[in-house]
Amino acid sequence: MTAHDPKLSRRALLAGAGALVIGFHLPRNAKAQSGAGAAYRPGGNATFAPNAFIRVAPDSTVTVLIKHIEFGQGPFTGLATLAAEEMDAAWSQMRAEHAPADVKLYANLAFGVQGTGGSTAIANSWEQMRKAGAAARVMLVQAAATAWNVPAGEIKVEDGIISHASGHKGSFGEFAEAASRLPVPESPPLKPASAYKLIGKEGATKRLDSADKSRGKAQFTIDIHAPDMLTVVIARSPRFGGKVASFDAAEALKVKGVVDVKSIGYGVAVYANGMWPALKGREALKVTWDDSAAEKRGSPELIAEYRKLVRQPGTVAGSRGDAEAALGKAERVIEAEFVFPYLAHAPMEPLDGYLEWDGQTAHARFGSQFQTTEHQTIAKILGLPPEKVTLETMFAGGSFGRRAQVSQHLAAELATVAKTIGPKRPVKIVWTREDDLTGGYYRPLFVHRFRGAVKDGKIAAWSSTLVGQSFFLGTPFEAMVVKNGIDATSVEGANEIFYEVPDFRCDVHNPTVGVPTLWWRSVGHTHTGYAVECFVDELLQAAGQDAVQGRLTLMGDKHPRAAGVLKAVADLAGWKGPGPVDGRARGVAVVESFGSFVAQIAEVSMGPEGEPKIHKVWCAVDCGVAVNPDIIRAQVEGGIGFGLGHALYGQITLDGGRPVQTNFHEYRSLRINEMPEVEVRIIASTEKPSGIGEPGVPPIGPAVANALAALGHGRPRQLPMQGGTV
């Protein structure tokens, strides 16, 4: 890690050891791209602090300090690309590392705090990182111009080499020290898109994190081993909301390697010299749980309650015209009801964290997704001033929303187990796969009810009611996120649709359930995208309209980017209707999420035992300027696999409040032999980059469902499509 000056201002520089280190302000406010973003945006507006840094070493390596966690989605490469482009650096000299936790320097411009989420990494740094790179280039060029006594305007920079027609030539490293003494330019000129050599170019960059990960050099939290470190696992109530009534640790303390056992209120922490004795000690514990305030309803009971509630008017989230009156006059009303189960995130690396605490200072190391709030949480629990606590962000093996927590429960748990045993030895807390799947947090269970009518080949009326838990009601963030009783994350993608319907209504119920929930990859769109795109397909079928052309007609000219990806995917797949042809049929869906537009066509058949078989998926994506096409394609392909696995198999069910699924043998994911062929077309765009980590997920489920309907099997009303139970 590099030391940073928290007092760094717009024109300040840090110079040392012949290196150039730059910080850069970009004073503009940014808009969160999902309702989830507002949770981390106190006061509603975020202003820039100097939060983009570039370090040029004497050996000419350029290190970009990345404020976003790298857990596979590509910010190390993407943000370094922006800086390298404006610097005219060679890609071979680029490096990246996590920035330290410092909200003054590294705030996410969409949230106002340092954190990663809502597919904002590239979107919020598009201008910021280019200006930082451009500033570095200007300063290096000026340093060379002064040394060579030539006009700066005559100097050329290419692939990290600075040169002049007179024959002078030098590397970045040669001029780093001299450049560090120059003022940072206020408004460095940026390249026009026509001059890009890296941005948007196929094969121009390689991922900066892949090599170390491939050879085992990259360090994750699970890899941390320190002298005298205690590994901690926690016994938790099998029901959400349960607390420790009493426990007997006698047998646990007999396990070789177990050092101590402590109650932390909601659970019992086992401290041991290693993971194995910690697990064996936990197995030997005898705990009596107080479940008096715990959630005791199972999935069947909750679904039955939701199905009753969905037939009652809720809080209006979007409306135009008079949907109820139009439906009352319609000759035929088409109804559909969809049930979506709880879903776990199940990242490859479950939650873990490391903390050293000596009573006066603390140093935490883990895959922190929201460094600011987690840093504050640790400091508060340990009773330390924030400046006495440091947080080092580690690589993480995935998240899908799991590490971005309203409650900050991982950071709180890490600090609590350290404080409970006292400032003696460093602690590493580890969640097992079973802990993660049975201990929450989940994508909420949702029920959607739709009613619609068609007239003259068009959709004349549309009414939808949603029932599901809110992420924010009853939390400290409620006042900031919930507006007029509406949690934006519950209804995004449903309260506004692409399709022009004269009479439209969307309302929502957010019941209170004692199951912890959390945003899941694509947040509200994970269920609204499925429900909306299945229902519009059903209405178009009733109206006798083609699934593609009917959508385009309903969009008119008001949604050009959505229409653009739909036309592109139809062209890519050679759409001639859904079929079936030779036992295969095609389904289509288009969803906007996080500022990006994605359309997909899935080709599906039925297997010998009635299981869907997905042969190929065509996808068109418009995410603004495509910074790294290879990463965009990989994210979309990964999103398709992720979404498909959960649509087919994913569910967490509750039995008397207890989660049933405990590991991957029960919480089924897509297997490699089930992954379809995927063809992706990236739409050329001049719009600012938007999200890409999540938008590939929502369209795949409804595309498959609509293909199944074309095969004559009906659109699945309750997910998962295979093995679903209530």
C-alpha positions in Angstrom: 0.0 0.0 0.0 1.0 3.5 -0.7 0.8 6.2 2.0 -1.7 8.9 1.1 -2.0 12.5 2.4 -5.7 13.0 3.6 -5.2 16.8 3.2 -4.4 16.4 -0.5 -6.1 19.2 -2.5 -6.8 19.8 -6.2 -3.4 21.2 -6.9 -1.4 19.1 -4.4 1.2 16.5 -5.3 3.0 13.8 -3.3 6.5 13.4 -4.4 9.0 10.9 -3.1 11.7 8.5 -4.1 11.7 9.7 -7.7 8.0 8.9 -8.2 5.0 10.9 -9.4 1.8 10.5 -7.4 -1.3 12.4 -8.5 -4.7 13.0 -6.9 -7.5 14.7 -8.9 -10.8 16.4 -8.1 -13.7 16.3 -10.4 -16.4 18.5 -8.9 -19.7 17.1 -10.2 -22.5 15.2 -8.6 -23.4 11.7 -9.9 -26.7 10.0 -9.9 -27.1 6.5 -8.5 -28.1 4.0 -11.2 -30.3 1.8 -9.0 -32.6 2.5 -6.1 -30.0 0.7 -4.0 -27.5 3.5 -4.5 -29.3 6.1 -2.4 -28.6 4.0 0.8 -25.1 5.2 0.8 -25.7 8.7 -0.1 -26.2 10.8 3.0 -27.8 14.1 2.2 -28.6 13.0 -1.3 -25.6 14.6 -3.1 -22.1 13.5 -3.3 -19.2 15.9 -4.1 -15.8 14.8 -5.3 -12.8 14.5 -3.1 -9.4 13.8 -4.7 -10.1 10.2 -5.3 -8.2 9.1 -8.3 -4.5 8.4 -8.0 -1.8 7.4 -10.4 1.7 6.5 -9.3 4.5 6.5 -11.8 7.6 4.7 -10.6 11.2 5.2 -11.6 11.1 2.0 -13.6 8.2 3.5 -15.6 5.5 1.2 -14.2 2.2 3.0 -13.8 0.1 1.9 -10.8 -3.5 2.9 -10.6 -5.0 2.8 -7.2 -8.5 1.4 -7.6 -11.2 2.5 -5.2 -13.5 -0.4 -6.1 -13.1 -3.9 -4.9 -12.0 -6.4 -7.5 -14.0 -9.6 -7.0 -14.0 -10.7 -10.6 -15.9 -8.0 -12.4 -12.9 -6.2 -13.8 -12.4 -2.7 -12.3 -8.7 -3.2 -12.0 -8.5 -3.5 -15.8 -11.3 -1.1 -16.7 -10.2 1.9 -14.6 -6.5 1.3 -15.5 -7.6 1.4 -19.2 -9.1 4.9 -18.8 -5.9 6.2 -17.2 -3.6 4.4 -19.6 -5.5 5.8 -22.6 -5.1 9.4 -21.6 -1.4 8.9 -20.6 -0.6 7.1 -23.8 1.0 4.4 -21.7 1.9 1.0 -22.9 -0.4 -1.6 -21.5 2.6 -3.7 -20.4 3.6 -1.0 -17.9 0.2 -0.8 -16.2 -0.4 -2.1 -12.7 -3.4 -1.8 -10.3 -3.9 -2.2 -6.6 -6.7 -1.6 -4.1 -6.8 1.9 -2.7 -6.9 2.2 1.1 -10.2 3.1 2.9 -10.4 6.8 2.7 -13.7 8.4 1.8 -12.1 11.9 1.3 -10.0 10.5 -1.5 -11.9 7.5 -2.9 -15.6 8.1 -2.7 -17.8 6.4 -5.2 -19.3 9.3 -7.0 -22.7 7.6 -7.2 -22.9 7.0 -3.4 -20.9 9.6 -1.7 -18.9 7.0 0.2 -16.2 4.6 -0.8 -17.9 1.4 -2.1 -18.7 -0.8 -5.0 -22.2 -1.7 -6.1 -25.0 -1.0 -8.6 -22.6 -1.7 -11.5 -21.2 1.8 -11.0 -17.4 1.2 -11.1 -16.7 2.3 -14.6 -19.8 4.6 -14.8 -18.8 6.8 -11.9 -15.1 7.0 -12.9 -15.4 7.5 -16.6 -14.4 11.2 -16.6 -12.5 11.1 -13.3 -9.9 8.5 -14.3 -9.4 9.9 -17.8 -8.7 13.4 -16.3 -6.3 11.9 -13.9 -4.4 10.1 -16.7 -4.5 13.2 -18.9 -3.1 15.3 -16.0 -0.2 12.8 -15.6 0.6 13.0 -19.3 0.6 16.8 -19.3 3.0 16.9 -16.3 5.3 14.3 -17.7 5.4 16.1 -21.1 6.1 19.4 -19.4 9.0 17.9 -17.4 10.5 16.5 -20.6 10.0 19.8 -22.5 11.8 21.7 -19.7 14.7 19.2 -19.7 15.1 19.3 -23.5 14.4 23.0 -23.8 11.7 22.4 -26.5 8.0 23.4 -26.7 5.7 21.0 -24.9 3.4 21.1 -27.9 6.1 19.5 -30.1 6.5 16.5 -27.9 4.9 13.1 -28.7 3.9 10.3 -26.3 3.3 6.8 -27.5 3.4 3.5 -25.7 4.9 5.1 -22.6 7.8 6.7 -24.5 8.2 10.5 -24.6 10.0 11.8 -27.7 10.8 14.9 -29.8 11.6 15.3 -33.5 15.1 16.5 -32.4 16.0 13.0 -31.4 15.3 13.3 -27.7 13.6 10.3 -26.2 12.8 9.1 -22.7 10.5 7.0 -20.5 7.9 8.0 -18.0 10.2 7.0 -15.1 13.0 9.3 -16.3 10.7 12.3 -15.8 8.6 11.2 -12.9 10.6 13.1 -10.2 10.7 16.3 -12.2 7.0 16.0 -13.0 6.2 15.6 -9.3 7.4 19.2 -8.7 4.9 20.7 -11.2 1.3 21.9 -10.5 -1.5 19.6 -11.4 -3.4 21.0 -14.4 -7.0 22.1 -13.6 -8.6 21.0 -16.8 -6.3 18.7 -18.8 -7.5 18.1 -22.4 -9.0 14.7 -23.1 -8.7 12.7 -26.2 -11.5 12.5 -28.8 -12.9 9.1 -29.2 -11.4 8.9 -32.7 -7.9 8.9 -31.1 -8.5 6.0 -28.7 -6.0 3.1 -28.9 -7.2 1.1 -25.8 -10.8 2.2 -25.0 -13.2 0.0 -27.0 -10.5 -1.9 -28.8 -10.8 -5.7 -29.0 -7.7 -7.4 -27.6 -5.9 -4.1 -26.7 -5.8 -5.0 -23.0 -5.4 -8.0 -20.8 -6.8 -8.3 -17.3 -4.4 -7.1 -14.7 -5.5 -9.5 -12.0 -5.7 -12.8 -14.0 -2.1 -13.8 -14.0 -1.6 -13.6 -10.2 -4.9 -15.3 -9.6 -4.0 -18.1 -12.1 -0.7 -18.9 -10.4 -1.9 -18.6 -6.8 0.0 -15.4 -6.1 -3.1 -13.3 -5.5 -4.0 -13.0 -1.8 -7.6 -13.4 -0.5 -8.7 -13.1 3.1 -8.9 -16.9 3.4 -5.1 -16.9 2.6 -4.2 -14.8 5.6 -2.1 -16.6 8.3 -0.5 -14.5 11.0 1.5 -15.4 14.1 -0.8 -16.1 17.1 -3.9 -15.7 14.8 -7.2 -17.2 16.1 -9.7 -18.6 13.7 -13.3 -17.9 14.7 -16.5 -19.6 13.7 -19.9 -18.8 15.1 -22.8 -21.0 16.1 -26.0 -19.3 15.1 -29.7 -20.0 15.7 -31.2 -22.2 13.1 -34.0 -19.6 12.9 -33.6 -16.0 11.9 -34.0 -13.7 14.9 -33.0 -16.4 17.5 -30.7 -15.6 20.4 -28.6 -17.5 22.8 -30.5 -18.6 25.9 -27.6 -20.6 27.4 -24.7 -22.7 26.3 -22.4 -25.3 27.6 -18.8 -25.1 26.2 -17.3 -27.9 28.3 -16.9 -30.4 25.5 -15.9 -27.7 23.0 -13.0 -26.6 25.2 -11.8 -30.2 25.3 -11.1 -30.1 21.6 -7.4 -29.7 20.9 -6.7 -26.3 19.5 -9.8 -24.6 20.9 -8.7 -21.5 22.9 -12.0 -20.0 24.1 -15.7 -19.9 23.6 -17.7 -16.6 24.0 -21.3 -15.6 23.7 -21.9 -12.6 21.3 -25.7 -12.4 22.0 -27.1 -13.8 18.8 -24.5 -16.6 18.6 -21.6 -18.3 20.3 -18.1 -17.7 18.9 -15.5 -20.5 19.0 -11.8 -19.3 19.0 -9.2 -21.8 17.9 -5.7 -22.3 16.5 -7.0 -23.1 13.0 -10.2 -23.9 11.1 -10.5 -27.6 11.8 -10.4 -27.3 15.6 -12.8 -24.3 15.4 -15.3 -26.4 13.4 -14.9 -29.4 15.7 -15.3 -27.2 18.8 -18.5 -25.7 17.3 -19.8 -29.2 16.7 -19.2 -30.0 20.4 -21.1 -27.0 21.7 -24.4 -27.4 23.5 -26.6 -24.3 22.9 -30.1 -23.6 24.0 -31.7 -21.1 21.7 -34.3 -18.5 22.5 -36.5 -18.4 19.4 -39.3 -16.4 21.0 -38.8 -13.5 18.6 -37.6 -15.6 15.6 -39.4 -16.0 12.3 -41.2 -19.3 12.3 -43.2 -19.2 9.1 -42.1 -21.5 6.3 -42.1 -20.9 2.5 -45.6 -22.4 2.0 -47.1 -20.1 4.7 -45.4 -17.0 3.3 -46.4 -17.7 -0.3 -50.0 -18.3 0.8 -50.0 -14.9 2.7 -48.4 -13.1 -0.3 -51.0 -14.6 -2.7 -53.8 -13.2 -0.6 -52.1 -9.8 -0.2 -51.3 -9.5 -4.0 -55.1 -9.4 -4.7 -55.4 -6.3 -2.6 -54.4 -2.8 -3.8 -51.0 -1.7 -2.6 -49.1 1.6 -2.5 -49.1 3.0 -6.0 -45.6 3.1 -7.5 -46.5 4.1 -11.0 -49.6 5.0 -12.9 -51.1 6.7 -16.0 -54.7 6.7 -17.1 -57.1 4.5 -15.3 -56.1 0.9 -15.5 -58.9 -0.4 -13.3 -61.6 1.3 -15.3 -60.1 0.0 -18.6 -59.8 -3.5 -17.3 -63.4 -3.3 -16.1 -64.6 -2.5 -19.6 -62.3 -5.0 -21.4 -64.0 -7.9 -23.2 -61.2 -10.2 -22.0 -58.8 -9.8 -19.1 -55.7 -11.9 -19.1 -54.2 -12.7 -15.7 -50.9 -14.1 -14.6 -49.3 -14.7 -11.2 -45.6 -15.3 -10.6 -43.8 -16.6 -7.5 -40.1 -16.0 -7.0 -38.3 -17.8 -4.1 -35.7 -16.6 -1.7 -32.3 -16.8 -3.4 -28.8 -17.0 -1.8 -25.8 -15.2 -3.3 -23.5 -18.2 -2.8 -20.2 -16.6 -4.0 -17.3 -18.9 -4.3 -15.6 -17.4 -1.3 -18.0 -17.1 1.7 -17.7 -14.2 4.1 -14.4 -13.9 6.0 -12.4 -11.1 7.6 -9.1 -10.5 9.5 -8.5 -8.0 12.3 -5.6 -6.9 14.4 -6.4 -4.8 17.5 -4.0 -3.8 20.3 -6.5 -1.6 22.2 -5.3 1.6 20.7 -5.2 0.9 17.0 -6.8 -1.6 14.6 -6.0 -2.9 11.2 -8.6 -4.9 9.2 -8.1 -6.9 6.1 -11.0 -8.4 4.0 -12.9 -8.2 0.8 -14.6 -4.9 1.7 -17.3 -3.8 -0.7 -18.3 -0.7 1.2 -15.1 0.5 2.9 -16.4 3.7 4.4 -19.3 2.2 6.4 -17.4 -0.9 7.3 -14.4 1.2 8.5 -16.8 3.3 10.6 -18.5 0.2 12.0 -15.3 -1.3 13.2 -14.1 1.9 14.8 -17.4 2.4 16.6 -17.5 -1.1 18.1 -13.9 -1.0 19.2 -14.4 2.5 20.6 -11.6 4.0 18.5 -11.4 7.2 16.6 -11.7 6.4 12.9 -8.2 7.7 12.2 -6.9 4.9 14.5 -8.4 2.2 12.3 -7.2 1.2 8.9 -9.0 -1.1 6.4 -7.1 -2.9 3.6 -9.3 -4.2 0.8 -8.5 -7.7 -0.3 -9.4 -9.6 -3.4 -12.7 -11.5 -2.9 -14.0 -14.6 -4.6 -17.3 -13.0 -5.8 -20.1 -11.2 -4.1 -23.3 -10.8 -6.3 -24.4 -8.3 -3.6 -23.5 -10.4 -0.6 -20.6 -8.3 0.7 -22.6 -5.0 0.3 -24.6 -4.9 3.5 -27.0 -2.4 4.9 -26.4 -3.8 8.4 -22.6 -4.0 8.0 -22.9 -7.3 9.8 -19.6 -8.8 8.7 -17.6 -5.8 9.8 -19.7 -5.7 13.0 -19.1 -9.4 13.6 -15.4 -9.1 13.0 -15.0 -6.2 15.5 -17.3 -7.9 18.0 -15.4 -11.2 18.2 -12.1 -9.2 18.5 -13.5 -7.0 21.3 -15.1 -10.0 23.1 -11.8 -11.8 23.5 -9.8 -8.7 24.0 -6.7 -7.1 22.3 -4.5 -10.1 22.6 -4.3 -12.0 19.4 -5.4 -11.2 15.8 -8.6 -12.9 14.7 -9.9 -14.3 11.4 -13.6 -15.0 11.2 -14.7 -17.5 8.6 -18.2 -18.4 7.4 -18.6 -21.9 5.9 -20.7 -22.5 2.9 -23.4 -23.9 5.2 -23.2 -20.8 7.4 -23.7 -18.6 4.3 -26.6 -20.5 2.8 -28.5 -21.0 6.1 -27.5 -17.7 7.7 -28.9 -15.3 5.0 -29.0 -12.8 3.6 -31.3 -13.5 0.6 -32.9 -12.1 -2.4 -36.4 -11.6 -1.2 -39.3 -13.9 -1.9 -41.7 -12.0 -4.3 -45.2 -12.6 -5.7 -46.4 -10.6 -8.8 -50.0 -10.5 -10.1 -50.7 -9.1 -13.5 -53.9 -8.2 -15.3 -53.9 -7.0 -18.9 -56.2 -6.4 -21.9 -55.5 -6.1 -25.6 -57.4 -4.3 -28.2 -56.7 -3.8 -31.9 -53.4 -5.7 -31.7 -52.1 -3.5 -28.9 -51.9 -3.6 -25.1 -54.8 -1.5 -23.9 -54.5 -1.8 -20.1 -51.9 -3.1 -17.6 -52.1 -3.6 -13.9 -49.4 -5.2 -11.7 -49.2 -5.7 -8.0 -46.0 -6.8 -6.2 -45.5 -8.3 -2.8 -42.1 -8.7 -1.2 -39.8 -7.5 1.5 -38.1 -4.1 1.4 -34.4 -3.9 1.9 -34.7 -0.6 3.7 -38.0 -0.3 5.6 -37.2 -0.3 9.3 -33.5 0.4 8.8 -31.5 3.6 9.4 -31.5 4.2 5.7 -35.3 4.3 5.4 -35.6 8.0 5.3 -33.0 8.3 2.6 -34.2 5.5 0.3 -37.9 5.0 0.8 -39.9 7.8 -0.9 -43.7 8.2 -0.5 -43.7 4.7 1.0 -41.9 3.2 -2.0 -38.6 1.3 -1.9 -37.3 1.9 -5.4 -35.4 -1.4 -5.3 -38.7 -3.4 -4.9 -40.4 -2.0 -8.1 -37.6 -0.9 -10.4 -38.3 -2.3 -13.9 -42.0 -2.7 -13.0 -43.3 0.8 -12.2 -42.0 2.0 -15.5 -41.9 -0.1 -18.7 -40.8 0.4 -22.3 -44.2 -0.3 -23.7 -46.7 2.4 -24.4 -49.9 1.4 -22.6 -52.6 4.1 -22.2 -53.9 2.8 -18.9 -51.2 1.5 -16.6 -50.8 0.9 -12.8 -48.2 -0.7 -10.6 -48.5 -1.0 -6.9 -46.6 -2.8 -4.1 -46.9 -4.3 -0.7 -43.8 -4.6 1.5 -44.7 -7.1 4.3 -42.6 -7.5 7.4 -40.9 -10.9 7.6 -38.1 -11.9 9.9 -35.8 -13.2 7.2 -32.8 -11.0 6.4 -32.7 -9.8 2.8 -30.2 -8.1 0.6 -29.8 -7.0 -2.9 -28.8 -9.8 -5.3 -27.2 -9.5 -8.7 -29.5 -7.1 -10.6 -31.5 -6.2 -7.5 -35.2 -5.6 -8.3 -34.8 -6.4 -11.9 -34.1 -10.1 -11.0 -37.8 -10.6 -10.5 -39.4 -7.6 -12.3 -37.5 -8.4 -15.5 -38.9 -11.9 -15.6 -42.4 -11.0 -14.7 -42.8 -8.0 -17.0 -41.2 -9.7 -20.0 -43.2 -12.9 -19.6 -46.4 -11.0 -19.3 -45.8 -8.7 -22.3 -45.0 -11.8 -24.3 -48.3 -13.4 -23.2 -50.3 -10.3 -24.1 -48.6 -10.0 -27.5 -49.4 -13.6 -28.2 -53.1 -12.9 -27.3 -53.0 -9.9 -29.6 -51.6 -12.0 -32.5 -48.4 -10.1 -32.6 -44.8 -11.3 -33.2 -42.8 -11.2 -30.0 -40.1 -8.9 -31.5 -42.1 -6.7 -33.8 -44.9 -6.4 -31.2 -42.4 -5.1 -28.7 -40.9 -2.6 -31.2 -44.4 -1.3 -32.1 -45.2 -0.8 -28.4 -41.9 1.1 -27.8 -42.5 3.5 -30.7 -39.8 6.1 -30.9 -39.6 6.8 -27.2 -37.1 4.1 -26.3 -34.4 4.0 -29.0 -31.7 2.2 -27.0 -34.1 -0.6 -26.0 -35.4 -0.9 -29.5 -31.8 -0.8 -30.8 -30.7 -3.9 -28.8 -33.9 -5.7 -29.6 -33.4 -5.1 -33.3 -29.7 -6.1 -33.0 -30.4 -9.4 -31.2 -33.1 -10.3 -33.7 -30.6 -9.7 -36.5 -27.9 -11.6 -34.7 -30.2 -14.6 -34.2 -31.9 -14.4 -37.6 -35.3 -14.1 -35.9 -38.1 -15.5 -38.0 -40.6 -16.0 -35.1 -40.5 -18.2 -32.0 -41.1 -21.5 -33.8 -41.0 -24.3 -32.9 -38.7 -25.7 -35.6 -37.3 -29.2 -35.4 -38.3 -29.4 -31.7 -36.7 -26.1 -30.8 -38.3 -22.8 -30.1 -37.0 -19.3 -29.3 -38.0 -16.8 -26.7 -37.0 -13.1 -26.4 -36.7 -10.6 -23.6 -35.3 -7.1 -23.2 -34.5 -5.4 -19.9 -32.8 -2.1 -18.9 -31.0 -2.1 -15.7 -28.3 0.1 -14.2 -28.4 2.3 -17.3 -27.6 -0.5 -19.7 -29.9 -2.2 -22.2 -29.7 -5.9 -22.9 -31.8 -8.1 -25.2 -31.5 -11.8 -25.4 -33.0 -14.6 -27.5 -32.8 -18.2 -26.1 -33.2 -21.3 -28.2 -34.7 -24.1 -26.1 -35.9 -27.7 -26.4 -37.3 -30.1 -23.9 -35.1 -33.0 -22.6 -36.2 -36.6 -22.3 -37.4 -36.1 -18.7 -39.2 -32.8 -19.4 -36.3 -30.6 -18.4 -35.5 -27.4 -20.4 -32.4 -27.6 -22.5 -31.0 -24.3 -23.6 -28.9 -24.7 -26.7 -27.9 -21.1 -27.6 -28.4 -17.6 -26.4 -27.9 -14.5 -28.5 -27.4 -11.3 -26.7 -27.1 -7.6 -27.7 -25.9 -5.1 -25.1 -25.8 -1.3 -25.1 -23.8 -0.2 -22.1 -22.6 3.1 -23.5 -18.9 3.4 -24.5 -17.5 -0.1 -24.4 -14.3 0.4 -22.4 -13.1 -3.2 -22.4 -15.1 -5.3 -24.9 -13.6 -8.5 -23.7 -14.6 -7.9 -20.1 -18.1 -6.7 -21.2 -18.5 -10.0 -23.1 -17.3 -12.0 -20.2 -19.6 -10.2 -17.7 -22.6 -10.8 -20.0 -21.7 -14.4 -20.5 -21.3 -14.9 -16.8 -24.5 -13.1 -16.1 -26.4 -15.4 -18.5 -24.9 -18.5 -16.7 -25.7 -17.1 -13.3 -29.2 -16.1 -14.2 -30.0 -19.3 -16.0 -28.8 -21.5 -13.2 -31.0 -19.7 -10.7 -34.0 -19.6 -13.0 -33.7 -23.4 -13.5 -32.7 -24.5 -10.1 -32.2 -21.8 -7.5 -34.3 -21.6 -4.3 -34.0 -21.2 -0.6 -37.0 -22.7 1.1 -38.0 -22.3 4.8 -39.4 -25.0 7.0 -40.8 -23.5 10.2 -38.5 -20.6 9.6 -35.4 -22.8 9.1 -33.6 -22.7 5.8 -33.7 -26.2 4.1 -30.8 -25.9 1.6 -27.3 -26.1 3.2 -24.8 -26.5 0.3 -24.5 -26.9 -3.4 -25.9 -30.4 -3.4 -29.2 -28.8 -2.5 -28.7 -25.3 -3.8 -28.1 -26.3 -7.4 -26.2 -24.1 -9.7 -25.7 -24.4 -13.5 -23.2 -27.0 -14.5 -20.6 -26.5 -17.2 -22.2 -29.0 -19.5 -25.5 -27.1 -19.2 -24.0 -23.8 -20.3 -25.4 -22.8 -23.7 -23.4 -21.4 -26.5 -23.5 -17.6 -26.2 -23.0 -15.0 -28.9 -22.8 -11.4 -27.8 -23.0 -8.2 -29.9 -21.9 -5.0 -28.3 -23.7 -2.0 -29.7 -21.4 0.9 -30.6 -22.4 3.9 -28.5 -21.3 7.5 -27.7 -23.2 7.5 -24.4 -21.2 7.5 -21.2 -20.4 4.0 -19.9 -23.1 2.4 -17.7 -23.3 -0.8 -15.7 -22.3 -4.2 -17.0 -21.7 -6.5 -14.0 -25.5 -7.1 -13.5 -27.5 -6.3 -16.6 -26.8 -9.7 -18.3 -28.8 -11.5 -15.6 -32.5 -10.3 -15.9 -33.3 -11.2 -19.5 -32.3 -14.8 -19.6 -35.0 -16.2 -17.4 -37.9 -14.7 -19.3 -36.3 -15.5 -22.7 -36.2 -19.2 -21.7 -39.8 -19.0 -20.3 -41.1 -17.5 -23.5 -39.4 -20.2 -25.5 -41.0 -22.8 -23.4 -44.4 -21.2 -24.1 -43.6 -21.4 -27.8 -43.0 -25.1 -27.4 -46.4 -25.4 -25.8 -45.4 -26.0 -22.2 -46.5 -22.6 -20.9 -44.4 -20.0 -19.1 -43.3 -21.1 -15.7 -45.3 -19.2 -13.1 -43.2 -20.3 -10.1 -39.5 -20.4 -10.1 -37.3 -22.4 -10.2 -38.3 -24.1 -13.4 -36.9 -27.4 -12.3 -37.5 -28.9 -8.9 -39.4 -26.0 -7.5 -41.2 -26.6 -4.3 -43.2 -24.5 -1.9 
